Amino acid sequence: MNLLPKDVMVFIDPQSQWFYQDRLFEDDPVLIRDNFLSPFIELRSALSAKGIDVHTADYLVNRQLGAQYNIYYSFGILTNYDKLVKREDIIIGSFYVVEPPVTSPQLYRELGSLTKYFEKVYVHNTEGMGYERYFSNQANLRKLFLPKVENGVIERLWNNKDRGFLTMINSNRTASPYLQLRRGQNHMSLQILVNKGAKDSGLYSERIRAVVILQSLGSVDLYGYGWDISLCQILHNLPYSQRFPYMYWKNRRALRAIYKGQAKSKYETLSQYRFALCFESMVMPGYMTEKLFDCLFVGTIPIYLGAPDVERYIPKSCFIDMRDFDDYAGLHTYLSNLSDEDISSFREAAREYLSSEQYRPFTKEKFVERFEVDLMETLKANGVNLSGLRV
């Protein structure tokens, strides 16, 4: 008997339980800024057009919804899959490791189990960076391309000419204990930070160091959550890191002097500046979040530090590479001396890149396409007849 579309349902565990009850697919600009969830909204729409319903995994876990074939995916939640693999009405799909080791080390410690139960586990770096000892089946790992929201520049914001000098938008966070800097170090040099073999590769305090030095040299505005919190609020992280609370507390006056509050819209805020510091959470090949891309969408020139292989994915003509400078004084001098023609060249290169094939792996359309292929391969591998689906 042929499979009917109604016989298949897809259930997704999001990164956080906050997105349960199908909030993962809500298009609410008040709750979700800058169209952050649009890749999942488009995914649901595309599968719906094939007759396949998509819901968050809480409906599956609680047995509120179900079909003959229930396909389970996770984008970070670990508490459900070991129970769901025991249910005969569930087919295990793919797992997406979105966060890096310095943020969510538990995801990487779980890789052995994940690669045992999931045929495909998407990670930023399939070779490992200190976490390869947790691999069970490296053949099941796939390169993760985090889908970006926009497919080109946002003209209204890109054309904004009234811009300040430099900004950084980041929350004040601390590292988890998976990758820690050596106790007692005041800072790491840029040369050490970009070393591909460096085990201590977190960049949280380097962000603090950067804005404090640049503030002493000129103008920089800081946005994000947690920069105005008290010492008592930040000390709860001390079991995980001795260094980062110290860095914040040591520089709190300088940080508060440049702190402008939370950015209600990253796009709107970035478009008010010519340059933006874009430091990832850690140095890891292949790990690139939305930070650099958000700048490109609105015509702001990103100053990037993170993935050592960034030029493999984004032309260097689109951004300023922090590795090219020995210190922040050199960076400040370079930025101050850029001509209008130089700035225009960076911006136009970004516009061209966002409309090129090189950018396509990061688009939400490609994300949906890959997901659909994975789904059909998973169904076929489990002996499901696909002839009744609109594929």
N, C-alpha and C positions, 0 to 999 in steps of 0.2 A: 504494500500500500504506500502511495506517495505521501511525503510529508506535507502537511498544510502549514501555512505561516502561523496560525494560531497555536500550533503545537510547540512553538519555540518562544521562549522569553529570555531576555538577557538581564542579568542583575549585576550591578556595579557597586563595589565597596569603595567609597571615596577616600580622600586622604584623612578626613575628619568625620566623626559622627554628626557634627553640626549639619552636614549636608544630607543627612538621612531624611526620610519621608519625601523623597524626590526633590529636595531643595537643590540638588546638584544640577537640575535642569531648569531652574527658575531664572527668568530674565527680569530681575528687579534691580534697577539702577541705584535704589536707595540702599539695599543690602549688599549688592555685588557691584563693586566699582569697575569701571573701565572694561566692561564686557568680559570679565575674567572667565566666566563659565561658558562662553560661546562655543568652544570646541565640543563640550558635552551636549549642549543644546543641539548643535548641528548633527552630532552622532545619533542622538535620539530621533531627530527628524528623518535622517537618512534610513535608519533601520525601520522606522515606522512606515516609510514608503514601500518597504519590502514586506510589510505585514508583521513585523517583529516588534513586540512591546519591550520597552526598556525601563527599568526601575532601579532604585537604590537597593542594596543587598539586605537591608533590614526587613523588607517585605518577604524575602526568601527565608531568612533566618527564623523569622517569627511565623512562617507558614501562612502568611496572609495572602500571598499570590503565588501562582505556579502554573506550569504547563507540563506537557509530556516531557519536554526537554528544557531544562533550566540551566543556562550557561552562566557560570560565575566568574567574574573578574574582580581584581582588587588593585587599587591605586595607592595602597599603603597600609590599610588596616590589617592587622595580623591576627586578631582574636577570633576570626570566624572560619578560616579555611580548613583548619584541622578537624573541625566538627563537620563541615559540609562535605568533605571528601568521603565520609562514611555513609552519606545518604545516596540511595540508589537513584533518586529522581534528579540528581545534580551532575552536570558535566563541568569539570574544572577547566577554565580557559587560561588566561594569561595573568601574570602579576607585573605591575609597573612600579619600580622603585624610583620614586620621584625625588625624594630628599637625598642629600649627600651623607656620607658617613659621619661628618662632623656635626650634623644636625640630628640624624636619626640612626645611631649606630646599631640599634636593635634590628633594623631591616637587613643589615649586612651580616649580622651574626646568624640570622635566620636563613641565609642563602642556601645552605645545605638542604634544609627542609623544603624551601620554596622550589628549588630546582628538581626536587624529588617528585613533588605533586603537580607542579605546573609545567606543561610542555615548553612554554616560553616565559622567560623572566626578563623584562626589559630593564636595563641599567644604563647609566651614563657611560661607564667605562667597563667593557667586557673583559679587560685584561686584569682588572683588580688594582688596588692601590693600598696595600696593607690588609685588605679584606679577602684576598684570594685564598687564604687558608680556610675560609668558610665554604668554598665552592664544593658542591657535591657532583654536579654534572655541568661543567662549563659549556658543553655543547648546547645547553638549553638557554644560554644567555643571548640576548639580542640588544643591539644598540638602541637606546631611547632617544628620540627627538621630541623634546617638550613642545607641544603645539603652541603657536603664538596666535594672538587674537586678531591681528590686522594682516591684510594682504598687501599693504602699501602704505604710503604716508597718509596722515590725517591732514588734509589740505588746510583746514581752518586753523589748526594749531601749528602746522609746519610753516605757514606764512606769517606767523607772529614775529614782528620785528622789534617789539619793545621787550628786550631781554636783559636780565642781569648777567653777572659774570659766571659764577660757579655754584653748583649745589650738590648735595648728596641726599638721597632718600633711602633710609634704611631703619629698621627697628633696632633698638639697643638690645642685643641678644648675647648669650654666652654659649660656649661650645659644650657639647656633651663629651663624656669621658673617653670616647673611642679614639679620637686623635687629639692629643694635648701637647701644648708647648712645654718645654722644660721649665720646671719651677725655678723662679729666680731670674729668668730672662726679662729684661725690660722691653726689648723689641727684637724683631728679626730683620735682617737686612733684606732689601728687595731681591738681591741675588739669591739668598737662601730661600725666600718665599716662592720663587719661580722655578726652583730646582725640581725637576720631575721626580726625583727620587726622595724628596724631602718627606719624612713621616709627619713632621709637625707642620701642617699646611693650612691651619685655620687662619682666616683673615678677619675675624671679628675685631680684634684689637688694632689691627693695621688700619681699619677704617677710622678708628678713633685717632690714632696717631696722625693719619693723613689730614683730617679736617682740622686738628689742633695746629699742626705746623702751617697749613695753608691759611688758616685764620690769622696767624701771626704775620703772614706775608702779604695778605690782601683780603679780598672779599670772598666769603663762602657762606652759604646758607644751608642749615641742616634741617631735614624734615624726617618724621617717622615716629613710631611709638616707643615710649619708654625712656626718652632722654631727659625727662624732667622728674623721674621717680626718685624716691628717697633711698638712702643707704640701706634701711631695713628691708625695703622691697627687693633690692638687688642681691642682698646677702643670702637669700634662700638658695642661690645657685652655687654657693661656695663648695659644697661637696663635689660638684662636678668640675669646678675650675677655680683655682686660686688666683689666676692672673687677671681675668677680664673684669671682675668687679673692681679690682685695684686700679686698673687702667681707667675705668669710668670715674671712680671716685677721685683719683688723682687729678683728672682733667675736667671735673664737673663744672667748674666756673667758666672755663673757656667754652665748653660744649653748650652750656645754657645761654651763653652770650650770643651764640649764633643759631640757637634753636628757634625755629619758626612754627612749630606745632606739627600736627599730623596732616598729611596731604590727603584731602578728600578725594582728589583724582590725581594719580601719578602723571597722567598725560597732561592735564592742565598745568600742573606745577612744573614739570620738566620743560614745557614749552615756554616758560618764562625765563629760561637761562640759555646761555650759549654753550656751556659745558656742564657735564655731570660726571662725578666719580661713580664708577660702576665696578665695585669690588665684589666678587662672588663670596660665598661663605667659606670656600676653601679652594686651594689649588688642586685641580684634578683634571687630567685630560678628558675631553668630551663633555665636561660639566659646564653648561651654559644655561642660565636661567633667562627670565624675561628682561633683566636689567639693561643689558646692552641694546636689545631690540626695541624696548620702550622709547629709548632716546632716538633711535633711527626713525620711528614712526612720526615724531613731532619736530624733527629738524634740530635736535640738540646733539652736540658732538660728545660721544661717550669716551671717558678715560678709563680704559679697561684693565683689570687685573684678575686673573682667574685661570681659565683653561689654557695650558701651555700651547695647545694645538688649535687655538681659536682661528688662526688664518686658514686652517683646513676647511672651515665652514663659512667664514666671513672675510671678504677682502680687507686688507689692512688700510686701504684708502678710505674706509668708512669710519674708522675709529682711531683714537690715540692710544698706543700701547704703553702702559706704565713701565714695562720692562726696558723701554728705550732710555730711561732716565735713571741716573745714579741716586737722585734724591728728589724731594718735593720742591726744593728751591729751583732746581733745574726745570722741573715741570712748570712751575709758576712763570718762570722767565719765558719759556716756550709759548705758553698760552697767551701771555701778555703781548708777545711780538707777532702773533698770527695776524695776517692782513685779512681784509674782507674777502679778497679773492681766495685765500687759503681756506677760510671758513666755508665759503660757497662750494669749494671743491669737495670738502668732506661731505657736505649735505647732499650734493648732487650724486656723489658716489653711492651714498646710502639709498637715495631714491631709485637709482638704477639697480642696485642689488636686490631691493625688495620686490622688483618686478622680474627678476631673473630666475632661471631654473635652479641656480645654486641655493636660493632661499626656499624653494618648494618643499624640501623635507620637513621644514618647520611650520608649514601652513596647517591650518585646521582641516582643510580639505584632504591633505595627504594623511593626516592622522585618522580621519574617518575611513579613508581608503584602506589603510593598513589594518585598521580594526575589523573592517568587513572581511578582508581576506583571511585574517586570523580566525574569525568566527566560522567562516565556511570550511576552513581547514580543520578546525576542531570538531565540527559536526561530522565531517566526512571521516575523520580518524576514528570517530566513535560509532561508525557504521550507520549514520543517519542518511537516508535518501533525500537529496536536496532538490529533486525535480519539481516539487510543489512550491518552492520558494521563488519569489520574483527577484532573481539575481542576474 
